[in-house]
């Protein structure tokens, strides 16, 4: 995301970076990762997905 400022200007999207070691600042991301861990086994081969 080194070009985040340019991306924000070009699209009008606000970009937010959570503080390190602060998972409560990005709840939907943490929830999604938890769901993936629950239903998809470790070492799953993702090369078949597009």
Secondary structure, 3 states (H helix, E strand, C coil): CCCHHHHHHHHCCCCCCCCCCCHHHHHHHHHHHHHHHHHCCCCCCCCCCC
